[in-house]
């Protein structure tokens, strides 16, 4: 498939500092793409702890199955990611490819296969040529370096038009720690975990169980609040690795980890929005805030019904201030709603309140807002205190072009 133009909503990749205990390398294995890196190898210091959240799709890829098992050990020495082939729906051959890759990486890094984590992204249903990954292991080993985050972010891309990364600093017990994160995702994006690949690295010392709780909660309020096309990928993986090299005392109580949790959630949130900004064919980033629902969960489900509506998304693409489509989406969500209490605002301008058009409503500022690159929609259900915010993008003909030629 031809190289795609960079999304107009793109953000530059930040400078991500080296992290003690993390070395990265990329290589061109030629799995599907030519002339670009498509394999990432990360090496972690001994004693690195790991947490992970995976897709809820009931047809997961072989790497997801493998990682779920490996996660039980709570420690990691390496990570291998390939782009171009998802290693999904390949049966026994898929698991053999995963095992072959894990063994090769373990030998390269001087560890055991159960401490190697794997992720694959790309076409579904085609056998993964694991021998091509094995063939570049020596090359990868020779390239391992602490300053490889930018290259790593590029190597895991598929239909992404720009590399995605985020970095933050925090303190644990007075000791400064750093968090770097990279992600890939552009299509087949819908909440039900993370619906893409994301890898978070920190030099902090944190027990695996404490990390798991923080990661799961952070994902729920970031990646699980985005949608591009309502399709939940078979390969969704978010992994968090903590090398313990910063020198802080390992702690697992919430109070001592409050600043780290803040920084982690900021990284997850930033990465999630970068995925939306790179939605296939996207021209507009859409923030949907639902207020006055009977519960937070209900507000989120209503927000996602709006965000996933093709009619809402195409109206936004056409810069049409059609609030009737938003009302339709609220009504189809299956959540408590009262048409006579409903309010809708776009760009901070209330178009309808208490179930009817606002007297004297002037569409002019709303039309101007719709022409921008970032659209804000607010819905007041008028029934309670539940609220939630979700993010999506518009639906353009570019989405059809990209997905209609994905395998060519």
N, C-alpha and C positions, 0 to 999 in steps of 0.2 A: 504494500500500500504506500502511496506517495506521502512524502513528509508533509505534515499539517502545519498551517500557519500558527504562530504563537497566539494564544488567547488574548483578546484585548483587555482581559481582567487580570492578566499575569502579574505576579510580584517577583522582584529579583530574589535570588537565593542569598540568604544572609551568610556572613562569614561565621562558620562554626568552628570554634577553637578545638585543638586536639584534646582528647580525654585520656588521662592516665589509665592504662589497662585496655585500650581499644586500638587496634590497628586494622586498616581496611585496604582492599585492593580490588581492582576491576580488570576484566579481560574480555576480548572478543572471541567467543566460542562459536559464533555462527549458527546458533540454534534456529533462528528465524531471520534475524536482521543481519545485514551486511554493512561493514564499515563503521560499526559502533560497538561500544562495550555492552555486553548483555549478561554478564555474570559478575556477581559481587561475592567476595569472601571477607568475612570479618573474624578477627581473632580476639579473644577476651582473656584477661588475666585469670590465673587459677583462682577459684573461689567465687567467680562471678555468679550472682544470683539472677534468676529470670522469672518473669511473669508473662502471661499471654492471654489474649482474648481472641476467639475465633468465630468464623461464620456459623450461623444457625441454619444455613442451607442444608437440607437433608441429603444432598448429593455432593459432599465435599471432595476436594482434591486430595490426592495421596499425601502431599506435604502437610496438610492440615491434620489428617489422621496420625501421621508420624509425630508431629509436634505436640499434639494432645498427650500422647504417651510419654514423650521425652520430658514434658513439663512437670510430670510427677516427681522427677528427681530434684527440681528446683535449682539446678546449677547448669551453667553453659560455658563452653570453651570456644564455640564457633558458630557462625551463621553463613549459609549459602543461599543466595537468591538468584534466580534466573528469570529473564524476560523473554517473551516470544512464544512460550509454551506453558500452559497452566498445569499440565500433568493431571488432568481431570478426566474421569470416565475411561480410564485405561486398565481397570481391573488389576489382575496380578502383575501385569507388566508395569503398571504405574508404581506399585509398591516396590518392585524390584529396582526401578530407576531411583527411587528415593533412598533405598538402602545402599545402592551402589554409590550414590553421591555422598551419603553420610560417611560411609567407610573410607572413601577417598579423602574427604576433608579431615576426618579424624586422624588418618595416617599422616597427612600433611602437617597438622597442628600438634601432633604428638599426644592425642587424647583418645577417648572412646567414642563410638558412634552415638551413644545415648546422651552425649553432651554437645551434639551438633544439632542446630535448628535449621530448618529449611523452609523456603517459600518459593512458589512459582507463579507466574502471571503471563497470560497470553491466550492463545487459542485453546479451546476445549476439544477433547476427543482425538487428539493426535499424540502418538507415542512420544515421550520425551527422550531425546537422544542423550542419555546420561553419559555416554562415552565421550561426547564433546566437552562436557563439563570436566570430566576426569582428565581429559587431555590438556587442559589449561591449569591444572592445580599447581604444578611446579612454577609456572609463570606467575600465578597469583601469589604464591608463597614468596617469591622473590620481590614482589612489588609491595608487600605489606608495609604500610606507613601510617603514622598517627594523623596525618593531615589529609586523609582521603575522603572526607565527608561529601564534598562537592561532586567528586567523580562517582561516589556511591549513589547519590541521589539521581544522577543521570543514567546510571546503568540499569536501574529497576523500572524505567519508564516503558510504557507500551504506546497507547494512543495519547499519552500526556504530551502537551505542547511545551511545558516548561518544568524544570526540576523544582522540587518542593522541599523546603527545610525550615526548621525553627530552632532557636536556642534560647535558654534562660539560665539564670544563676539563682541559687537559693542558699540558705544556711541551715545546717543541722547541728545543734549544740555549739553554735559559734563558729563552725567550720564551713567555709564556702565550698559549694559543690556546683557542678555544671551539668546541664541536661541538653543534649542535642537530639533532634529528631528529623527523620526523613520519611517521605511518604510518596506513594504513587497511586493515582486513581483519576479517572476521567469519565468512564462509562461503566455500566452495570453497577450503579451506585444507589443503594437504598438502605435505610437503617435496619439493622438486625444484627448488630455487632458493628463492624467498621466498614464493610463493603469496599475494601481496597487493601493495600499492604502498607504498613507503617512500622518503623523500627525506631525505638527510643533508646538512647544510650546515656548513662550517667556514671560519674566516678564516685558516687556516694556509696556508702555501705548500708544496705537495707536488707533485712530478711525477706525471703521470697514471699512468705505469706502476707506480710504487710504491703509489699509491692502489688501483689495480686488484688488486694482490696482497693487500693488507690487507683490502679489501672482500670479495673472494672467500672468503678464509679465515674472516673474521668471520661471513659469511652461513652458511657450512657448519656453524658451531657455534651458530647462533642460529635464524634463520628456517628453516633446513633441519632443525631438530630439533623443529618444532612441527607439529601436525596437528589439524584440527577434524573433518574428514569424509572424508579420504583423496582428495579431488578436487583436482587440480593446475590452477589457473586458467590461462586463455589469455593473461592480461594482466600476469602477475607482473613487477614492475620494482622494482629498488632502484638508486637513483642517488646518488652522492656528489659534491658540488661543493666545491671548495676555491678561495676567492677570492684567497688570497695577501696579504691586507691586514693581517695581524697583525704583520708585520715580521720574521718568522723567516727565516733563510737556507734556501732550498729544499735539502732533502737527501733521499736515497733509500736510505740504508743502514739496516739493521734496528736497530742500536744507538741511533742518534739518534732513531728514530721509535718507540722502545719505549713511551714514556708515551702518545704519541698513539694507538698501536695499542691499548693498554689501554683508553683512554677510548672509542675508536670501538667496540670490541667490547662495552663496557658499554652503550653507546647501542643497538646492534643487539640485544643480549640483552634489554634492558628493553622495547624496542618489540615484540619477538617475543612476550614474555609478555603484553603488553597485548592483542595480537591474540587470544591464547588466552583471556584473561579476557573478551573480548567475543565468544567463539564463539556462533554463533546458538543461542539457547535455553539457553545454558550456565548452570549453577547452581554448578558446582564446577570448580576448577582442579586438574589431576592431574599430578603429577610422577612419572615412571617412571624408576627407576635400575636398570640392568642391570649386574651384576658377574660376574666369573668366566667370561666368554665366551672363545672361542679368539682373538678379535681385537677391536679397537675397532669396526671396521666391522660385524662379526657382532653385537656387543652392540647397536649402533644399529638394525640390521635387526630384531632380536628386540624391542627397545623399541618400535619403530614398529608391529610386528605386534600388540602388546598395545594400544598407543594407538589403533589403527585398528579394533579389534574391536568391532562393535556390541554383542555380548554383554557384554563387559567394561564398555563405556561405559554401557549401560543398567543394569547391576548397580550401578554407581557412582551413577547417577541415582536408583535405588531404595534407595540406602544399604544394599545387601546385600553382606556380607563374603564373597562367593562366590569363594574363591581358586581353585576348580576351573576357572573361566573363564580365569584368568590362565595356568594350566598349559596349557590348550588352545591359547591364543594363542602360547605359547612353542613348542609342538610343531608348529604350522602354519607357523612362520616360515621353515622350510626351512634353518635354520642348525643346526650341531652342538649337540646337547643330549642329556643322559642323564637319564631320568626318576628314576633312583636316586640322582642327585647334586643334584637340583634343590631349591632353597629359595625360599620366598615369604614376604615380610613386608609388612604394611600398617600404616602409622602407627608404624613402628619395632618392631612386635611380630611375631616370627617365628611364622607359622602352620604352615608345613611346612618341613622340612629333610631333606636326604638322601633325598628321594623319598617322604616320609611325613609324617603329622601329628605335630607336636611333642608329646611326652608331656605331659599335663597342660595342654594348650593351653586358655586361657580367652578366649573371644571377646568378653567384655565391653568391654575397652578398644578393640578394633578396631571394634566397633559404634559406640562413642562417637566415634571418629575419623571414621567414615564419615558422620556427621551434620554434620561441619564443612564449610566452604567450600573448604578446600585439602586434597587427598588425596595421600598419599605411598605409592607402591608400590615395593618393592625386590625384585629377583629375582636370585638367585645361581645361575648356570649350573653352577658347580663344575668347569669344564674348563680355565681359563686365567686370564690377567690382563686380558683385554679388558673395557672398561667404557664406558658411555655413558649420558647422561641425555636424555630427550625429554619434551615437555610436550603435554598434550591437555586436553580438557574432557569432561564427561559428555554423554550423548545423551538429550535430553528431547523431549517432544511439541512443545515450542516450536520445535525445529528443523524439524519437519514443517509447522507453522503458517506459519513465515516463508517457507520455500521453496515451499510449495504455493500461496502467493498472491503470489510475487515480482513477477510481471508485471502484477498487477491494481492 
